[in-house]
Amino acid sequence: MTGLTVRHRRTVALDAVDLDFGTGVHGLLGPNGAGKTSLIRVLATVAPASGGRVELLGHDASAHRDRPLIRRRLGYLPQEFGYYPGFTVREFVSYMAWLKEMPAPSVADAVESAVDRVGLMDRIDAKVKTLSGGMVRRVGIAQAIVNEPELLLLDEPTAGLDPEQRVEFRALLRDVGRTSTVIVSTHLVEDVAAACEQVTLIESGRVAYRGTTAELTRLGEASPDEGASPIERGYTAALRSHRGTTTGRDQRTRSSWGTGAQR
Ligand SMILES: Nc1ncnc2c1ncn2[C@@H]1O[C@H](COP(=O)(O)OP(=O)(O)OP(=O)(O)O)[C@@H](O)[C@H]1O
């Protein structure tokens, strides 16, 4: 994408961002309100850009006729996803496969494979409304991967998952990332450390840092900041550097709550 700008009324959520993502697992980090969801929604073709150019899987995301072609090859788990509570897991994931226009003969096997990958085979014929929050999240992941997407977009996918499920989910991400482009927005730096090769740090609608997970960790190792792990220290150091301050504890505290750029 080049010059991607997203405005929500007076708020500039993304400010002329240039980014490209190749095969592999990419972590999208940033404080609350940084612009991560705004970016993912444009990539998922559910929200228009206010400016700039976005090319997805060789298509122009702004071209109406190209969007169905993109959506067939895309998987998307929104931060809050809607589902029909009366559907069973099988019915819901099948319905999403149908929306993605998957060939009918392949749907039944694809649904079982996706549900199996998120560890819910024993609940495949249970109604979604009878599942726990973490299980519903896994149904959301199953619907996102049912079409074996070439571009997988996940907005806060580990919210509600217990630690064991998070470990399994990270393995799934690494597996999908072998052949596809996976973009994961998260607040959990340890998700990034465990599953992502590349990190993009967004703040106030701008790219604050890009590098490999190992580079961000090394940045943290060299940083005197307090923090639970080197990569968390790297996150703080990269944000500070972007803000152009090396001493501003007050500024860091203020900014770590996230701010939209009001124009
Ligand atoms: N529908 C909307 N109307 C008005 N402002 C919005 C809307 N959606 C987002 N914003 C603003 O745009 C900015 C970016 O929001 P966005 O949700 O993309 O951030 P985020 O990085 O995903 O945040 P979080 O980590 O809290 O989910 C914020 O200032 C937010 O308040």
The ligand as an SDF file (V2000), in Angstrom:
LIG
                    3D

 31 33  0  0  0  0  0  0  0  0999 V2000
  -15.8700    4.5170   13.6300 N   0  0  0  0  0  0  0  0  0  0  0  0
  -15.0640    5.4470   14.1480 C   0  0  0  0  0  0  0  0  0  0  0  0
  -15.4710    6.7210   14.3310 N   0  0  0  0  0  0  0  0  0  0  0  0
  -14.6470    7.6700   14.8330 C   0  0  0  0  0  0  0  0  0  0  0  0
  -13.3560    7.4210   15.1730 N   0  0  0  0  0  0  0  0  0  0  0  0
  -12.8900    6.1660   15.0210 C   0  0  0  0  0  0  0  0  0  0  0  0
  -13.7060    5.1100   14.5110 C   0  0  0  0  0  0  0  0  0  0  0  0
  -12.9660    3.9670   14.4560 N   0  0  0  0  0  0  0  0  0  0  0  0
  -11.7510    4.3020   14.9360 C   0  0  0  0  0  0  0  0  0  0  0  0
  -11.6940    5.6140   15.2740 N   0  0  0  0  0  0  0  0  0  0  0  0
  -10.5230    6.3350   15.7690 C   0  0  0  0  0  0  0  0  0  0  0  0
   -9.4510    6.0750   14.8760 O   0  0  0  0  0  0  0  0  0  0  0  0
   -8.2380    5.8920   15.6080 C   0  0  0  0  0  0  0  0  0  0  0  0
   -7.6480    4.5220   15.2690 C   0  0  0  0  0  0  0  0  0  0  0  0
   -8.5260    3.5250   15.7740 O   0  0  0  0  0  0  0  0  0  0  0  0
   -8.2480    1.9630   15.5570 P   0  0  0  0  0  0  0  0  0  0  0  0
   -9.4380    1.2390   16.0760 O   0  0  0  0  0  0  0  0  0  0  0  0
   -7.8280    1.7280   14.1510 O   0  0  0  0  0  0  0  0  0  0  0  0
   -6.9830    1.7390   16.5210 O   0  0  0  0  0  0  0  0  0  0  0  0
   -6.3600    0.3860   17.1040 P   0  0  0  0  0  0  0  0  0  0  0  0
   -4.8870    0.5130   16.9810 O   0  0  0  0  0  0  0  0  0  0  0  0
   -6.9840   -0.8090   16.4830 O   0  0  0  0  0  0  0  0  0  0  0  0
   -6.8030    0.4770   18.6370 O   0  0  0  0  0  0  0  0  0  0  0  0
   -7.0430   -0.6820   19.7340 P   0  0  0  0  0  0  0  0  0  0  0  0
   -5.6780   -1.2470   20.0170 O   0  0  0  0  0  0  0  0  0  0  0  0
   -7.5830    0.0800   20.8960 O   0  0  0  0  0  0  0  0  0  0  0  0
   -8.0010   -1.6700   19.1700 O   0  0  0  0  0  0  0  0  0  0  0  0
   -8.5950    6.0700   17.0860 C   0  0  0  0  0  0  0  0  0  0  0  0
   -8.3180    7.4040   17.4380 O   0  0  0  0  0  0  0  0  0  0  0  0
  -10.0750    5.8100   17.1430 C   0  0  0  0  0  0  0  0  0  0  0  0
  -10.6860    6.5300   18.1870 O   0  0  0  0  0  0  0  0  0  0  0  0
  1  2  1  0
  2  3  1  0
  2  7  2  0
  3  4  2  0
  4  5  1  0
  5  6  2  0
  6  7  1  0
  6 10  1  0
  7  8  1  0
  8  9  2  0
  9 10  1  0
 10 11  1  0
 11 12  1  0
 11 30  1  0
 12 13  1  0
 13 14  1  0
 13 28  1  0
 14 15  1  0
 15 16  1  0
 16 17  2  0
 16 18  1  0
 16 19  1  0
 19 20  1  0
 20 21  2  0
 20 22  1  0
 20 23  1  0
 23 24  1  0
 24 25  2  0
 24 26  1  0
 24 27  1  0
 28 29  1  0
 28 30  1  0
 30 31  1  0
M  END
$$$$
